[in-house]
Amino acid sequence: FFSTLMPLVNVGRCKSSGSDVQLYYDAYGDPTHEPLLLIIGLGTQCIAWSEQFIEMLVGKGYYVVRFDNRDTGLSSHLDHL
């Protein structure tokens, strides 16, 4: 069981400021396995998914990816909106 910390990924531009919008994500398991994307509720960081839960999914053969929503955690914060 291990985490691959990934860089921020650009997902678009903010129309009002023109700045890049980036999401932070990390991944666990073997990237050649079937991917499973964990989507957490609005305003919650990806670290809310417990390590035990992720470890269980990886143990079942999934490549698990989780991410921080915009304005949360390490993803872009659009405070000017």
C-alpha positions in Angstrom: 0.0 0.0 0.0 1.5 3.3 -1.1 0.5 6.7 -2.2 1.8 8.5 -5.3 1.6 12.2 -4.6 0.7 13.8 -7.8 1.2 17.4 -8.9 -1.7 19.8 -9.4 -3.6 19.2 -12.6 -5.0 22.2 -14.6 -8.7 21.8 -15.1 -9.5 25.2 -16.7 -9.4 28.9 -16.3 -11.4 31.2 -14.0 -13.5 33.4 -16.3 -13.4 36.4 -14.0 -9.7 36.4 -13.1 -8.1 34.4 -16.0 -6.1 32.4 -13.5 -5.6 28.7 -13.8 -7.9 26.4 -11.7 -5.9 23.4 -10.4 -7.0 20.3 -8.5 -4.7 18.4 -6.2 -4.9 14.6 -6.3 -3.1 11.6 -5.1 -3.2 7.9 -6.1 -2.8 4.6 -4.5 -2.0 1.1 -5.9 -0.9 -0.1 -9.2 -1.7 2.3 -12.1 -2.2 -0.7 -14.4 -5.2 -1.9 -12.3 -8.8 -0.8 -12.8 -9.1 2.9 -11.6 -11.5 3.9 -8.9 -12.1 7.7 -8.5 -13.2 8.7 -5.0 -15.4 11.9 -5.0 -15.9 13.5 -1.6 -18.7 16.0 -0.7 -18.4 19.7 -1.4 -16.0 21.5 0.9 -14.2 18.4 2.1 -10.6 17.5 1.6 -9.6 14.2 0.0 -7.9 13.3 3.3 -11.4 12.6 4.7 -11.2 9.2 3.0 -9.7 7.0 5.6 -6.4 5.2 4.9 -8.0 1.9 6.0 -10.8 2.4 3.4 -8.3 3.2 0.6 -6.1 0.3 1.7 -9.1 -2.1 1.5 -9.9 -0.9 -2.1 -6.2 -1.2 -3.2 -6.2 -4.7 -1.7 -9.2 -5.6 -3.9 -7.2 -4.7 -6.9 -8.2 -1.1 -7.6 -6.0 1.9 -8.5 -7.5 4.5 -6.2 -7.5 8.2 -7.0 -8.8 10.9 -4.7 -8.8 14.7 -5.1 -9.4 18.0 -3.3 -12.4 19.9 -4.6 -11.8 23.5 -5.8 -11.5 25.9 -2.9 -10.5 23.0 -0.6 -7.2 21.7 0.7 -4.3 22.0 -1.8 -6.5 22.8 -4.8 -7.0 26.3 -6.2 -8.9 28.7 -4.0 -10.9 31.4 -5.8 -11.3 33.8 -2.9 -12.2 36.7 -5.1 -15.5 35.2 -6.1 
